[in-house]
Amino acid sequence: MSNRKADVPHLRAAIEDLVAGRCHDPFALLGRHRDGRQDVVRVFYPDAQEVRLVVIRPKSAPIEKPMQRIDTRGVYAAALPLRATYRLRILWADGWQDMYDPYSFGTLLGDLDLHLFAEGRHHALDQMMGAHAMTIDGVHGVRFAVWAPNARRVSVIGDFNIWDGRRHPMRLRHNGGVWELFVPEIGAGERYKYEIMAADGSLLPGKADPFAFTAEQPPATASVVADPHEFSWDDDTWMAERQEKQNLSSPLSIYEIHAPSWRRPGHGHAYTSWNELADNLIPYIQGLGFSHIELLPITEHPFSGSWGYQPLSLFAPTSRHGSPADFAHFVDRCHQGGIGVIMDWVPAHFPADIHGLALFDGTHLYEHADPHEGYHQDWHTLIYNFGRNEVRGFLIASALFWLRKFHIDGLRVDAVASMLYRDYSRKEGEWRPNIYGGRENLEAVAFLRELSTVMRELHPDAMLIAEESTAWPGVTASAETGGLGFRFKWNMGWMHDTLRFMQTDPLWRGYHLHDITFGMIYAYSERFILPLSHDEVVHGKGSLLDRMPGDDWRKHANLRAYFGLMWAFPGKKLLFMGGELAQRGEWRHEGELEWHRLGDTLGHGMHDTVADLNRLYHAYPALYAEDHSHHGFQWLIADDTQNSVFAWLRHAHEAAPILIICNFTPLPRENYRIGVPHGGYWHEIINTDGEKYGGSNVGNGGGVMADEGFSTHGMPCSVALTLPPLAVLYLSPVAAS
């Protein structure tokens, strides 16, 4: 009897699995199959009233015939001539629909793609995995691919199939553990998830696509098929010059921004769009003189209170601000405005939301199974299994995706220390040693080295930046020499030490000069960025201004002096948004910056201080060109415990030196003598106590003549200066005409 009838035992069993949602190999039952001298087509449409087969032959008009219902629950079959192709016509309750059969298409992914994926060496996974609107055999639709090697069945579900997991079960490609399916006649904008049946037969909650390129705006959790059209870039000039702008001897000053709370829209929407942000942020950054912005994570994340540091979609810009094309346009406009874009990227952990990566196919697929290795106690999040090829490849492909697809200029890797140490934030007995009995996470180290190596090979002009809070050796040394391969590392020690000093009452600062000087002991052990980051203005710490001692005037003077110290110290610069406004309140992610501060003298003065420091920083090579060499820095005064005064010189090859003097007491100092390398006129290029900044305007009338007959501090000449209170001076020699 023909297998078009459901009385063959294996066919009856297959139909039972299909109808019950247990079908692990739908292509063995559905679609086109040989049946003697002809083919048979089987389809499954449980809610259809009638299904017709449209037979298409060369040089003949299509023939339409009813398909036989071989199972009352919605399985249909019909004979098909060998050389014919076909379409379907389906009668639903609201009318007829013409469509192609998803099970009429062959395998979709190449064997090489699957092989490279299994080895963790596929560097363009965004082109292989996820949902791609495309045309196959002349038919428009969406190709879905997801990794779930231990699942019994995976289906793609969405509005297009009434979220019925029985309708579109996928094909398993065993050599990669990847499930694939082409769904015809749907396209960009379709919402979807994956319905996964675990090996034990249990049905998991609907899973968002780990490789989704866009998603619904939280708290909704579905993935969305992205627009396939490539963005047209106009940043050729920036990209051609990027290597020069981002090398070690270039000035790098970064404005760290949390996009949702920089400025809230005034039209009732919860979030500013990327286009609105570009309209307002780019001229603001240009006015302040920062070379780059750094975005707190903009990868899609379910909980806004995580500020993006608990992402679930490492290939999707958050939909809070618009589409992926809107984000690309934002980056493009930044580049056209001469501003680089760095983004925070989080491979250290992910949230345990049930619609996400946790127990993705019913097993610990992305995370470690052992909570001693796979669970972050501090953040209640899960840790990636860096030793698994596919997971390592997933993360590296994500990093490369942002650099290639969105022209991102650098990735700042969050929480590197939590990756490097198995005992991070754990007590004895709460962690597993490595194979040598040590605390180092060897798999994470190997992952970071591979990431930095691949980035250097494919995107040598892009930056990789580590937020690493310990003394792990060689963070910025090359992977080939045993380092991790980062371009820069945040200098967390400098940040904590100097903040501690600035919070100390000036009366006692003379006892704590080591908080300033200690940073120079290790200043050249890594290539550092000096950060005053978002972490320092939350969780009860108060704002930077609020942490300064004294009355309101002294608080502002202290903060201006702190910025003067920071911009003069070796290392690239990073300031979190609001610092330039002398924001009084602690940062709140659900609010916006205190823009009203631009309307008062001290707030606007702080803004102008930062702008002028940036202008000088970019104008004088001595302030940046030798950041990572001991040749670029020379102490003059580091032991004036009575006056809490520091002085040093910054040097650069074939450039004028810059003299820096810091007075960290509220008392002006008259005739304070400091050695300088040569005579002539030394121009006071900035005085943070200047009237325009809201200071008392004590200073040196624009500059001083050096005394060639008075040597001190190992220098042949000296200058006698008036040091303003709680202020920093920069002086530069003026060449004789």
VODOKE-100598 format. One record per atom (N, C-alpha, C): y, x negated, z; residue in one letter. Coordinates in steps of 0.05 Angstrom, whole numbers, plus 5000, padded with zeros to 4 digits. Atoms other than C-alpha are relative to their C-alpha. Example, Ala and Ser with C-alpha at 12.3 -4.5 7.8 and 13.67 -1.06 7.14 Angstrom:
% residues 2
497649825000a491047545156a502449825000a497650164999s497947275143s502250155014s
This chain:
% residues 737
497649835000m500050005000m502549825000m497650165003s507049754983s501349965028s498650054974n510849425040n502750135001n497649834997r516649885023r499550225021r500649804980k513050365070k499549865026k500250134974a513150225144a497350045013a502649974988d505650255153d498549745000d501350274998v504149505148v500649905028v499650064972p503049255219p502349805005p497950194994h507548645214h502850114993h497549885007l512949055181l500950195022l499349824978r512649585235r501049855024r499150164977a513249045288a502849894996a497450115006a519148725253a502250225002a498049784998i522649405248i500550075029i499649944971e521449535322e501949805013e498250214989d524748865339d502850044990d497349965011l530549015293l501450235013l498749764988v531949705320v500549965030v499650054971a531149465392a501949775005a498150224996g535948885380g498749745007g501450244993r530648345388r499549824976r500750145025c530448095316c501249724999c499050275001h530947335315h500049894972h500150105027d529647265240d500550234981d499549765016p533147835204p499549974970p500450045029f532547515135f497150024992f502849955007a524947575140a499450294995a500449725004l525748325140l502050124981l497949885015l532448505110l500749854975l499350135025g535248355042g497950034979g501749985023r531248214980r497449845004r502650134997h523748044981h498150074977h501949955022r518247974929r497850195009r502149804995d513348554926d498450044974d501649985025g508248444871g501749924976g498550055024r511648494803r502950075001r497249934997q518248724830q500949915028q498950074974d522748604889d500550265016d499249784983v524249054948v502449925016v497650044984v530949114984v499850185025v499949844975r531149325057r502749965014r497450014986v537449485096v499750165026v500049864975f539049745165f502850115006f497549874994y544650255176y499450245017y501049794982p542950675237p501850255000p498249774998d549051135231d500650124972d499549905027a548751255156a498650274995a501349755008q547351935126q498349964975q501550065025e544951645060e500749724992e499550275011v544250955029v499050004971v500850025028r544050834954r500149714991r500250275011l542150204916l501350014972l498750025026v546750024858v498849764986v501450215014v542449624809v501849904977v498350125020i546349134765i498449814983i501550175019r543148844703r502049894979r498350115021p546148384650p500150194976p499649845024k549048774591k499250295003k500749724996s547349444622s501950115021s498449864980a551249954661a498550015027a501449984975p549749964736p498650275003p501649764994i544450464758i500050045030i499949944972e545050804825e497650185007e502349834992k538951074861k499850005031k500349974971p537451324932p498049795011p501950164986m534050854980m498350175019m501949844983q527951115018q500449925029q499950054971r528751185093r497149955010r502750064991i522550815118i499750005030i500149964971d524350895190d502350185007d498049794994t528151485219t502449885015t497850124984r532551015260r501949844983r497950125017g536150755199g499249784982g501050215018v531750275159v499450134973v500349895027y531950395083y498849784982y501150195019a528250075025a500050124972a500149915028a528250104949a499149774983a500950205019a525049734891a502349904984a497950135016l529349244850l498749834979l501150175021p527648944783p500649705005p499950294993l526548184785l502749874993l497650145009r532747974746r502550155006r497749844993a537448494773a501349905026a498650044975t542748414827t500750285010t499549734989y545148974871y502450005019y498149944979r550449284914r499050255015r500849764984l550049854965l502350205000l498249784995r553350534970r499050155025r500849884974i553250835040i501750245006i498649764993l555051535060l500250015031l499549974971w558151555130w501050295005w499049734993a560652165166a502750064988a497349965011d567652055137d500249934971d499950045028g565651885066g498349764991g501650215012w562551375018w501449735003w499050284999q563250615024q498349834982q501450195017d561450104971d500249735013d500050264986m559349434998m497749824990m502150195006y555148814988y498349975025y501950044978d549048665031d500349735012d499950274988p550048095081p497549844997p502650145001y542647935074y499149944971y500650085028s543147814999s500949724994s498950265004f546347135009f498149795011f501750224991g542646475017g501149855023g499150164978t543545935069t502949914994t497150045003l550845765081l500949715006l499150274991l551345085116l498149794988l501650225012g549044435085g498449855021g501850154982d543444015115d501549765012d498550224990l548143425122l501950085022l498249894979d553143845162d498450045026d501749944976l547544065209l499049745013l500950254989h544943355216h502249865015h497750134986l551843065233l500750155025l499449854976f553043635281f498149935023f502050054980a546543505318a500449725012a499550274991e548442765323e502749975014e497450024988g555442915349g501949844983g498350175017r558542565289r501450154978r498649835020h561443145249h502950035009h497350014991h568843025254h501850224989h498449785011a571043645216a498550265006a501549764992l567244185255l501650254995l498449765005d573044655245d499550114972d500749905027q570944695172q497250104997q502849925001m563644805188m499550255018m500649794980m563645255250m502250205001m498049794997g567345875270g499950214978g499849795019a569646445226a501949924978a498450095023h572146275156h500150224979h499649815023a574946785107a499749844974a500550165025m572246545039m498750184980m501449865021t569146754974t497449854993t502650115007i561746644961i498850164978i501149865023d558546814894d501950224990d498149805010g564947184875g500650225020g499649794981v564747604938v501749905023v498350074978h570247574990h498850105026h501049924974g568247595063g500549785020g499650204978v567647175127v497349885006v502450154992r562546635141r500349935030r500150054971f560746595215f497949785005f502050204991a557245995248a500549945029a499850064971v555845875322v497649855009v502250164988w551645395362w498950145024w501349874977a546645735408a497049954997a502750085008p540045355401p497850135017p502149894983n536445695459n500050315001n499949715001a538146415442a497650114985a502149865015r532846905420r501250154976r498649865022r537847295377r503049975004r497150015000v545147215359v501050194978v498749825019s549347755325s503049975001s497149995000v556547775304v500750295002v499249734995i559948405329i503050024998i497149965003g566748705316g500650284992g499249745009d570649305293d498550084975d501249945025f567249245226f497150115002f502649894996n560449435256n499850165026n499849844976i562749855315i498849855024i500950174977w560849275361w497150055006w502849954997d553549425349d498449744993d501450255004g549448785357g497550024983g502449975017r543549075317r500849984970r499249975028r547749115253r500249734985r499650265014h549148375238h498749775016h501350234989p543947925269p500149764981p499450245016m544747205244m497549844995m502250185007r540246685212r500249745017r500150254985l538046095255l499349774982l500650255014r538445405223r498849815021r501450134978h533245065266h500749715004h499550294998n535044345251n502749945013n497550054986g541944445283g500450195023g499649804979g540945035330g502450174995g497649865008v546545375291v499250264987v500549745013w546546115273w502350064981w498049955021e550146335209e499650274988e500149755015l551846965171l502650034985l497749935016f556447165115f500250315000f499649714999v559347865125v502050064978v498249955023p562248115059p502250205006p497949795001e568748495049e501350055026e498249994977i572048345115i501749744997i498350235004g577647835123g501649945025g498350094978a583247545165a500950245016a499049794982g585347945226g497850165013g502249854987e578348215243e499549885028e500950094974r576648185316r497049985001r502950044999y569747925333y499249855025y501350154979k565147645386k497149954991k502850035005y557947415388y498450145023y501949884981e552547835421e497549835000e502150194998i547247365447i497850115019i502349944983m540347525473m498749735008m501250254989a537646975518a497049994994a502950045006a530646695510a498250195016a501749824983d528147145567d500450294992d499649735008g530547765530g502450145012g497649884988s536647895572s502349984981s497649995018l543048095536l502449905015l497650124987l549147665553l502550164994l497449885007p556247925557p501049894973p498950095025g559847885490g501549745003g498850264998k561947165478k502249954979k498050095019a568446925446a499049764986a500950225016d567546415392d501249745010d499050264991p568045695418p501749864979p498650125023f570645505349f502050184988f498049815011a575546085341a502649854994a497450125007f582145905307f502350175009f498049834987t585846485338t498650215016t501349814983a584547015389a502050225008a498249794989e587247655419e501749895023e498350094978q592947575467q498750095027q501149924974p590247565539p501650225012p502750034989p587847945578p497750094981p502149945020a584048175515a498649734994a501650255001t578447675500t498649964973t501450045026a576047765428a501249784984a499050195020s576547225376s501050154976s498949875023v580247375312v499649824976v500250165024v578847145241v502749914991v497450115007a584546685221a500650034971a499150015027d588646695158d499149744987d501150255012p585246195111p502049834985p498150155017h591545985074h501149765015h499050254988e593745275086e503050025002e497250014995f600645165115f501349794982f498650195017s605644825068s502049845017s498450174983w608744235105w502449884985w497650135010d615643945095d500849775018d499450224981d615143355143d499149734990d500950255011d613342805095d501549765011d498450224990t619042365119t499249925028t500850064973w617042425191w497349865001w502750114999m609742285178m499949724989m499950275012a611441675135a501149805020a498750184981e615641395192e498850015028e501049964973r611341605250r498949755013r501150254989q607840935259q502249845013q497750164989e614540595270e501250135024e498749864978k617141135316k498350005025k501849974977q611041115361q498549745008q501450254992n609140385367n500949915027n499650084973l609239995431l502949915006l497350114996s616239695420s502150204992s498149805008s619540355402s500950155025s499249844978p623740785449p498550275000p501549754998l619641375473l500950155025l499149844978s622841905516s499150294995s501549755004i619042555526i501050225018i499249764985y621243245548y497550175003y502449854995e615343595580e500750305003e499249725000i615544345569i497650195002i501849774999h611644965589h501350224983h498749835019a613145395529a500650285010a499349734992p612646085562p502350025020p498049974979s617545925618s502549834995s497650155006w622645485583w502450194998w498049785002r626646095563r498550264993r501349755005r624446815567r501650164979r498549845020p626147285509p501650225013p498349784989g631547805520g499550274987g500549755014h628348345478h497650155011h502249854987g623048595527g497349894996g502750125004h617348155502h499449815023h500850184978a613447745552a500449714993a500050285008y613647105511y501949954976y498450095023t618546745465t498249924977t501650075023s615846675395s500449704993s499650285009w614745985363w502649984984w497650015016n620346145315n502550015017n497849994981e625146335371e500249745015e499950254985l623145715409l501149784983l498950215018a624545275349a503050034997a497149955003d631445605340d501649895023d498550084976n633445435411n499349735011n500950254987l629244845434l500849754983l499550245016i630244375375i502949905002i497350114996p637944335378p500549915029p499750094972y637444285454y498849725004y501350264997i632643695450i501649794985i498450185015q636943375397q502549925016q497650054983g643043445443g499449825024g500850164977l639243135501l499149724992l500850275009g636742555458g497149925005g502850064997f629342605473f498749954973f501350055026s624842315419s497650184996s502449845002h618842765434h500250235020h500749804980i616843405468i497149985006i502849984993e610343475505e499450285010e500649734993l607444175508l497750015020l502349944984l603244375568l498050164983l502149915019p596644625539p500750264986p499549765015i597645125484i497450104987i502549895008t590245205469t499550265015t500349734988e588145925483e498749995027e501049994973h586946065556h500250285012h500049724991p585246715592p502050055023p498449954976f589346605656f502749844998f497450125004s596846475648s500749825024s499450154976g597146215720g498849725000g501050275002s593145605699s501949824984s498050145017w599145395655w498749894975w501450105024g594045285600g497949795007g501950214993y589844775639y497250095004y502849905000q583745225638q499550144974q500249885027p582845335563p497150074994p502649935009l577045675530l499749974970l500250035029s578745595456s501549754992s498850265005l579944865440l500849964971l499150015027f581245025367f502150214993f498249775005a586145605375a502649965016a497449984985p593645585391p500250275013p499949744986t595046125442t501650204983t498749785015s596946785410s502450105015s497749904985r602246885464r502649964985r497550065014h607546585418h499950054970h500249945028g604946785350g497549904988g502450085015s599946595297s499849704998s500250295006p597145905280p502149914980p498050085020a601845895220a502749985013a497450014986d607746035267d500149735016d500050254985f605645435310f500449764981f499750215020a604944995248a502949984991a497250005008h611945205227h501749885022h498550124978f614545025296f499849705000f500450295001v611544325292v501549884976v498750095024d614244255221d503049985004d497150004995r621244435243r500849785020r499550224981c620843945302c500149744984c500150255015h618943385254h502449984982h497650015017q624543575206q502549945016q497750054983g629243535265g499849735014g500350274989g626742835283g498749995028g501349984973i622643055344i497050004997i502950015000g615442865355g498850215019g501349794983v610443365386v497449895011v502450084985i605343155438i498950265013i501149774986m600543675467m498049915020m502050054979d596543665531d497350124990d502649935010w589143695514w498049965023w501549994975v583943865567v497050004994v502950025004p576743605556p498649965027p501250064974a575543505631a498450235011a501349774988h573344215648h500850254985h499449745012f573344945627f499450225020f500449784981p573645615664p497350134996p502749885000a567345995681a500150304992a499949725009d569646655650d497550084984d502649935012i563547045627i500250034970i499849975029h566347145556h500349734987h499550265011g567046395548g497649834997g502150205005l562845765546l497850005021l502050014978a559145855612a497450144992a502749895006l551645965602l500150134972l499349885026f553446075529f497750144987f502449875013d546446215502d497950075021d501949944978g543346375569g499149755014g500650254987t542745635586t502649855004t497750174996h547445095610h500449834975h499850125027l549444915539l502349804999l497650175000y556444625545y500349855027y499650114973e556244475620e497449885011e502450114986h551544075665h498750235016h501549804984a546144495698a500349955030a499950084972d546644115763d502950035010d497249974991p552944345802p501249755011p499050254991h553443645831h501449854977h498850135023e555343435760e501750194983e498849815018g557644075727g502050195011g498249814987y562344415776y502349855014y497650124987h569444225796h500750175025h499449854976q570444425868q503050065004q497149964997d578044345865d501050244984d498949795018w579144825807w498050224994w502049805005h572745235808h499450044970h500550005029t571445045736t497449844995t502450135008l565644755697l500649754985l499650265012i564844045671i498249974976i501550045025y562743885600y497849795005y502250195000n556143525591n500649794979n499150215019f559042895559f497749844988f502350145011g552042615548g498650144978g501349845020r550143165500r501449964973r498850065025n551342995427n501950224990n498549785012e553643675405e502650065017e497749954984v558443755464v502149784995v498250225006r561443065453r501350044972r498949955027g562243235379g501950235000g498249774998f565443905396f502749915010f497550094988l570743565438l501549814981l498750195018i572242995390i501150154975i499149855024a572643485331a502550175008a497649854991s577643905372s502549824999s497750195000a582143295383a500949944971a499350065028l581943115309l501250244986l499049755012f583243835289f503050035004f497149974994w590043845323w501649794985w498550215014l592043185292l500150054970l500149955029r589843385222r501350264992r499149735008k591244125219k502950065007k497349934990f597744155259f501949765002f498250245000h600543445250h500949925028h499250084973i600643345325i500249705002i499550285000d603442665341d498649855023d501450134978g599642525405g498750205018g501549834981l594642805455l500249875027l500050104972r595742725529r497550135013r502549904989v588842785561v500350045030v499549924972d589143155627d497649925017d502050044978a585342965691a497849804992a502050205008v582042335664v498549895024v501450104977a580442095734a497750185008a502249824993s576242715746s497649964981s502250055019m572142515685m498649745006m501050274997l571241785703l498149965024l501550054975y568341865773y498250245007y501949804993r562142245792r500650125028r499449914973d564642295864d502950115002d497249915000y571542555844y500250255018y499549784981s573943005902s497450115012s502549924988r566843025930r499349835024r500950154977k564042835997k497349884995k502650125003e557942426008e497850225000e502149815003g551742805987g500650234981g499249795019e555643245939e500149904971e499950105027w554942795878w497549834994w502350155009r549642445838r500949734989r499350265011p550041685824p499049984971p501050055027n549241415754n497449855000n502750125001i542941065730i500049735014i499950264986y545440425763y500750035029y499449954972g546940755829g503050015005g497250004996g554440745818g501450274997g498549765000r559941265820r501350064973r498849975026e562341165749e498550204982e501249815018n561041725699n499749864973n500350175024l558141295643l500250174975l499949825024e557441885595e502950064993e497249945005a564842065603a501449754989a498850255010v566841335593v499349964971v500950035028a562741305529a501550204982a498649795016f565941955505f502949914995f497250075004l573041705517l500349764981l499950235018r571641045482r499550094971r500649905027e568641415422e502550154990e497749855008l574641885421l502249814991l497850185007s579741315421s499449844975s500750165024t575840925368t500250174975t499849825023v575241525321v502950064993v497249945005m582541695330m501549774987m498750245012r584640985315r499249964971r501050035027e580440985252e501250214981e499249785017l582641665225l503050075002l497249944996h589641745255h501349775016h499150244985p592141045274p502950035010p497249974991d599341275281d500450225021d499849804979a597741825331a499449885028a500250114973m598141705406m497850145016m501949894981l592641805458l501049915027l498650064975i595641845528i498250105023i501749934977a591841855594a501650085024a499149944973e593742225657e497749905018e502150124984e589541765701e501349895025e498550054975s591441715774s498849795018s501250214984t587041145798t500549734987t499650275010a586640395785a497749924982a502150075019w581040445733w501049784981w499050235017p581539785695p499850064970p500149995029g583239765622g500250274987g499649745013v585340475608v501249984973v498750035026t589840235552t499049754985t501350215015a585439645532a498250124979a501649905022s581539725468s497150055009s502849954994a574440015470a498349764994a501650245007e571939385436e500049795021e499950204979t574138965495t499250125027t501049884975g571239435547g501950205012g498149804990g577339885556g499350284991g500349735009l578140625544l501450064974l498849975027g582740555484g502450184999g497649835001f588740985504f502449834991f497550145007r595540805475r501749965024r498450024976f599140955540f498650145023f501049874975k597641155612k502350095017k498049914981w601841565659w499949825025w499850174976n604241125717n500450185024n499849824977m602641595774m500949865025m499250164976g603441045826g503049965001g497150035000w610540905804w501350265008w498849744994m612141645807m499950065030m500249934972h609541745877h501649815018h498550204983d612541095905d503050054998d497149975002t619441205877t501050265010t499249744988l619641935896l500149985030l500050044971r617841735967r502549855009r497650154993f623541235967f502450184998f497649835004m628641735940m500150235020m500049784979q626542265991q500749895027q499450124975t627841776047t503050005005t497250014993d634541826083d501149724994d498950265006p639041266057p500349815024p499850164976l639841026128l497649825004l502550144996w632640796127w498849884975w501250105025r631640596055r499649705000r500350294999g632539866070g497349915010g502650074990y625839876105y497750074980y502049905019h622340166043h500549894972h499550105026l624639725986l497549954984l502550045014h617339585970h499250244983h500749765016d616840295943d501249974972d498950055026i621240055886i498849754988i500950265011t618939335878t497049994994t502950025003f611439465883f499150064971f500749925027g611239775814g500049764981g499850235019m613039105782m497649815004m502450174996i606738775811i497950074979i502149925019y602339175764y501250124974y498649875023a607539385711a498849944973a501050095026y604039005656y496950004999y502949985000s596839155675s499050214980s500549795020e597139765628e502650054985e497649915015r601940055577r500850275012r499449774984f605540565620f502150194989f497949805001i609441205614i500850075028i499049924974l613841365674l500450305000l499749715001p612942105689p501350115024p499249814979l616842595730l499150274989l501449795015s612143145711s500150275015s500249734989h610843885725h498750005027h501550014975d606143695782d501849955024d498250074978e612043455823e502050215007e498149784994v615844115823v498750265005v501549764995v610544615843v498549985026v501849994977h605944815900h501449925026h498650044975g611244785954g501549735002g498650255000k613944095935k503050034997k497249965005g620644395915g500849864973g499050135024s624844175856s500749715005s499150284996l626943455844l502549995016l497550004985l633843625869l499650065029l500549924972d631243965931d498749785016d501450224985r627243345949r501949775007r498150214993m633442905951m501350065027m498749954974p636642806020p503050044998p497149984998g643642976042g501150284992g498749765008d648643516026d499850044970d500449945029d649243825957d501149784982d498950215017w653743285928w498149765001w501850234998r649142735954r497350054987r502549945014k642943085928k500449954970k499650055029h645943085858h500449704994h499650295004a648242365865a497449855001a502650134998n641342155888n498350044975n501649945023l638042505830l501149854975l498950165023r642842195779r499249715002r500750284996a641441515810a497049964994a502850025005y633941645806y499450004970y500350015029f634441805732f501049734989f499150265009g638541175723g498049785005g502150194994l633140775757l497750024980l502349955017m627641095715m500549904972m499550075027w630940985648w500449694997w499650305001a632240245666a497549855007a502450134991f625240105691f498149964977f501950045023p619839825644p498050244999p501849785005g615640385614g501450224985g498949775015k616640985568k500750225020k498949804981k619841605598k498950284995k500749715002l617642325612l501350155022l498649834981l621642865646l499250294995l500649725002f619343575660f502550174998f497749835005m623944125637m501250105026m498649904977g629144345687g501249775016g498950234986g630143645716g502849944990g497450065012e636043555668e502150205008e498149804990l639244185697l500549985030l500050024971a638443955769a499250285011a501049744991q634444595779q499650005030q500149994971r635044815851r497350115010r502449884991g628845235856g497549874988g502650115011e621545035847e499350154975e500749875025w618845165778w498050225004w501849774999r615545845769r499150064971r501049975027h611045935708h500750284989h499449735009e612746675706e503050054996e497149975003g620246555705g501149844976g498950185020e624946125664e501949805014e498350204988l629545535675l502650125010l497549914989e635945605714e502349934982e498050065020w640445615653w502850025010w497249974989h646445825694h501149745010h499050264989r646745115721r501749854980r498250135020l649944895655l502950095003l497349904997g655945305677g501549885024g498650124977d657544895740d500149704996d499450285005t660144185745t497649825005t502250184993l654143865779l497650044982l502249955018g648944205737g500449894972g499450115026h652344045672h500249705000h499950284998g653643355697g497349864999g502750125001m646243235707m498950014971m500849985028h644943475636h501249774984h498650215014d650142985610d498949725008d501150254991t647142425652t497549934984t502550045015v640342515620v500549954970v499350045029a643442575550a501049724995a498950275004d647341925559d498049795005d502150204996l641441555588l498249984976l501650005024n637341755528n501549864977n498550125022r642941545481r500049695003r500050294995l643440855513l497249884996l502850095002y635840795517y499349944971y500650045028h635340875442h501849794986h498150185013a641440445426a499649715008a500250274991y639739825466y497049915002y502950095000p633039475449p499149885026p500850124975a633039115516a498850205019a501049794982l631539785549l497250104993l502649895008y625039905511y498249804985y501650165019a622739355463a497949835013a501950174986e619238925515e498950145025e501049854977d616739485560d497449905012d502750074992h609739195563h499649705001h500150294998s611438455569s501849915023s498450104977h613838065630h502649874990h497650115011h619037755584h502350195000h497949805003g622838405584g501450085026g499049924974f624438445659f500549755017f499450234983q627737965708q501550105025q498749924975w629138115781w502449815006w497850154989l635937895807l500250045030l499949944971i636138255874i497950215006i502249824993a630038575905a499650005030a500450044971d630938405979d502450065017d497649934985d637638686001d499550245018d500849794982t634939076059t502450125015t497749894986q641839156091q501550204983q498349835017n645239486031n498350184982n501749855018s639239785994s501049994971s499050055028v641739475929v497849854985v501850145018f637239275871f501649914975f498950085025a639138885809a497949864983a501850145018w635338645749w501150004971w499250025028l636038455676l497750104983l501949935020r632538765617r500649844975r499750185023h631338315557h498450114976h501549955024a629138385485a500649774981a499750225019h628237875430h502450064981h497749985017e634737755392e501750255006e498349774992a638338305431a501449935026a498550064976a643538305485a498550105025a501249904975p640938355557p501650235012p498749784986i642538955600i499749945030i499950044971l644538865673l499950275014l500349744985i642139425720i500649955029i499450024971i644939515790i499850285012i500549754986c642640065838c501149985028c499149984972n646340245902n498950265011n501349764989f641940725941f500950085027f498849904975t646640835999t502550154992t497649855006p652641316002p502649845004p497750164995l657340736016l500749834976l499250175022p661340405960p499949715010p500150284994r660639645958r502149864983r497950155014e666739215940e499149714996e500450285005n666238525908n497049925005n502950074998y658638535906y499349824977y500450215021r656737905868r497149994991r502750005012i650937885821i500049804977i500250215021g648637315776g499450124973g500549925028v648737395700v499549754983v500850235015p646136945645p502249864985p497950145014h652736795611h502750145007h497449904994g660236895617g501050204980g498849805018g664937355580g500350275013g499549734990y666338095587y497450165000y502349834998w660838555612w500950295002w499249725003h661839275591h498350185017h501549804984e659939835639e499350234982e500849815020i655940255591i499250275012i500449744986i654040785643i500449955029i499650004971n655940935714n499350295009n500949734993t652041525743t501850145020t498049884982d657841635792d502450094984d497649935016g662541785734g500850295004g498949744996e667042385738e498750214982e501149805018k663942715677k497250095009k502649924989y657342735714y500150155026y499749874974g660243045777g500249805022g499850214980g660942375813g502849965010g497450054988s666642075853s501749814983s498650165019n668641625795n500849725011n499650274991v668340975834v498649814980v501250185019g667040395788g501649754994g498750255007n669739795751n501950014977n498149975021g674640075703g499049954972g501250045026g669840015645g498749734996g501350255003g667539305656g501349785016g499050234985v668638615687v499549754984v500450275011m669437895666m498149845018m501850174985a663837425687a501449745008a498950244989d665736835730d498149774993d501850215009e662936215696e499949775021e500050214980g664435775757g498550085025g501449914976f660236175806f497250084993f502849945007s652736145798s498650125024s501649884979t647936575839t497650144988t502449865009h641136905835h498649864977h501350165021g638736335791g501450024973g498549975025m643936505738m502449825000m497750195001p649536035714p502750135005p497549864997c654936575719c499550245018c500349774983s656337185761s502350204995s497949795001v660337835764v500350115028v499449874975a663738135824a500650294995a499949725008l662738885821l500750185024l499849784982t664839515856t497650184995t502449845003l658339895868l500650285011l499549734990p659440645871p497750115017p502149904981p655641055923p497850154986p502349865011l648641305907l500250014970l499650015029a649341075836a498749754988a501250225015v646540625782v502049934978v498350115021l650640185735l498349854979l501050175022y648539905667y502349854988y498050165012l652639325640l498849844977l500850165024s652138985572s502149814993s497950205008p655638345550p501250074973p498649955025v660738425496v500349734985v499850255015a660237885441a502949944994a497350095006a666437465431a500650044971a499349955027s670137655368s500849744986s
